[in-house]
Amino acid sequence: QVQLVASGGGLVQTGASLRLSCAASRRTFSGYTMGWFRQAPGKEREFVAAIRWSGGSRYYADSVKGRFTISRDSAKNTVYLQMNSLKPEDTAVYYCAAGFDYSGNDYSSMSTYDYWGQGTQVTVSS
């Protein structure tokens, strides 16, 4: 069983930065993809970013490209989401997720991920 614990959310103003962390209980995530999704009130959960643990390839939603950066720390089994130039439309609960990295995976699809963290709230005021 894999446990993911997301943290780092908060209330910030437009243009500010936040860094989310996702600490994972698994000893190694080699062969896994780690992703961040978000869900705003009244909206469906949507893809934000993903990183392949082995090799480090990264994928981003168009809405965050150039502002958000996903990274991993293998020694700490932790994935980060650095969020810069935050906008009110970034307000949401952010979830981290993990799934085995199969060839041909759609990293933006929730079905790719088997394990989910509890979510952390990010609120951006205008």
SULPESUL-V314479 format. One record per backbone hydrogen bond with DSSP energy under -1.0 kcal/mol. CO is the residue of the C=O (numbers start at 1). NH is the residue of the N-H. E is the energy in kcal/mol with one decimal. If there is no record, write none. Layout:
# SULPESUL-V314479
CO:NH:E / CO:NH:E
This chain:
# SULPESUL-V314479
3:25:-2.1 / 5:23:-2.5 / 7:21:-2.6 / 10:123:-2.9 / 12:125:-3.0 / 13:16:-2.1 / 16:86:-2.3 / 18:83:-3.5 / 20:81:-2.3 / 21:7:-2.4 / 22:79:-2.2 / 23:5:-2.5 / 29:32:-2.4 / 31:101:-3.3 / 32:53:-2.8 / 33:99:-2.3 / 34:51:-2.7 / 35:97:-2.4 / 36:48:-2.5 / 36:49:-1.7 / 37:95:-2.9 / 38:46:-3.2 / 39:93:-2.3 / 40:43:-2.3 / 46:38:-2.5 / 48:61:-2.5 / 49:36:-3.2 / 50:59:-2.4 / 51:34:-2.8 / 52:56:-1.6 / 57:52:-2.5 / 59:50:-2.3 / 61:64:-1.6 / 61:65:-1.2 / 64:67:-2.4 / 64:68:-2.4 / 67:84:-1.9 / 69:82:-3.0 / 71:80:-2.7 / 73:78:-1.7 / 77:24:-2.3 / 78:73:-2.8 / 79:22:-2.2 / 80:71:-1.9 / 81:20:-2.6 / 82:69:-2.3 / 83:18:-2.3 / 86:15:-3.2 / 87:90:-2.3 / 88:91:-1.8 / 92:122:-2.8 / 93:39:-2.2 / 94:120:-2.0 / 95:37:-2.9 / 96:117:-2.7 / 97:35:-2.7 / 98:114:-2.2 / 98:115:-2.3 / 99:33:-3.3 / 100:102:-1.3 / 102:105:-1.7 / 106:109:-1.8 / 109:112:-1.6 / 110:113:-1.6 / 115:98:-2.2 / 120:94:-3.0 / 122:92:-2.1 / 123:12:-2.8 / 125:14:-1.8
